[in-house]
Amino acid sequence: MEQPTHSLPSLFKQLGLDNDPVSIDQFIATHSPLKPELHLADAFFWTKSQSQFLRDEILDDADWAEVVDQLNLLMRKGRSG
């Protein structure tokens, strides 16, 4: 079975956010670091549908889960950290 691969820019596009490198860096810088006890999907800055998408992808271990995990790590430490 072939592993689907999604990139961080494609995740941002899926979430309806600007997905160029500068916009991604700015989003992460603006909203990170998240508190350790806060689930990524529960952060205040997501819309209800964005939050549900992030939650579902992780809970279902769906094809977006790997890049959602990547975003989660970036939101904990910052883009360049």
matplotlib code that plots the C-alpha trace (Angstrom):
import matplotlib.pyplot as plt

x = [0.0, 1.4, 1.7, -0.1, 2.1, 0.9, 3.0, 2.7, 1.6, -1.0, -2.3, -2.6, -4.4, -6.8, -7.5, -8.3, -5.2, -2.5, 0.0, 3.1, 6.3, 6.1, 2.5, 3.1, 6.1, 4.0, 1.1, 3.4, 5.2, 2.0, 0.3, 3.1, 4.2, 1.1, 0.8, 1.9, -1.5, -3.4, -4.4, -3.6, -7.3, -8.4, -6.4, -8.6, -7.5, -9.1, -12.6, -14.9, -14.5, -10.7, -10.6, -12.8, -10.7, -7.5, -9.1, -10.6, -7.4, -5.5, -8.2, -8.7, -5.0, -6.0, -3.7, -3.3, -2.2, 1.5, 1.5, -0.9, 1.6, 4.3, 2.2, 1.6, 5.4, 6.0, 3.3, 5.0, 8.5, 8.2, 9.1, 12.9, 13.2]
y = [0.0, 3.4, 6.0, 9.2, 12.2, 15.7, 18.7, 21.5, 23.9, 21.5, 21.2, 25.0, 25.0, 22.3, 24.4, 27.4, 29.4, 31.1, 28.4, 30.2, 29.8, 33.4, 33.0, 29.6, 31.0, 34.0, 31.9, 29.6, 32.6, 34.4, 31.4, 29.5, 28.1, 26.2, 25.1, 21.5, 20.5, 22.0, 19.8, 21.4, 21.1, 22.9, 26.1, 29.2, 30.4, 27.6, 27.8, 25.0, 23.2, 23.5, 22.2, 19.2, 18.4, 18.4, 16.3, 13.8, 13.3, 12.4, 10.3, 8.3, 8.1, 9.4, 10.3, 13.9, 12.7, 12.8, 16.4, 17.4, 15.9, 18.0, 21.1, 20.2, 19.9, 23.2, 24.9, 23.7, 25.0, 27.5, 27.2, 27.3, 25.7]
z = [0.0, -1.0, 1.7, 0.9, 1.4, 2.2, 2.8, 5.3, 2.5, 1.4, 5.0, 5.2, 1.9, 3.1, 6.2, 4.0, 5.1, 3.1, 2.3, 1.0, 3.2, 4.6, 5.6, 7.2, 9.2, 10.3, 11.4, 13.5, 14.9, 15.8, 17.4, 19.1, 21.4, 22.5, 26.1, 26.6, 27.9, 25.0, 22.1, 18.7, 17.6, 20.8, 20.2, 20.1, 16.6, 14.6, 13.2, 14.2, 10.9, 11.0, 14.6, 13.6, 10.6, 12.7, 15.4, 13.0, 11.1, 14.3, 15.8, 12.6, 11.9, 8.5, 5.6, 6.9, 10.4, 9.7, 8.6, 11.3, 13.8, 12.1, 12.5, 16.2, 16.8, 15.0, 17.1, 20.3, 19.5, 16.6, 13.0, 13.3, 16.7]

ax = plt.figure().add_subplot(projection="3d")
ax.plot(x, y, z, "-o")
ax.set_aspect("equal")
plt.show()
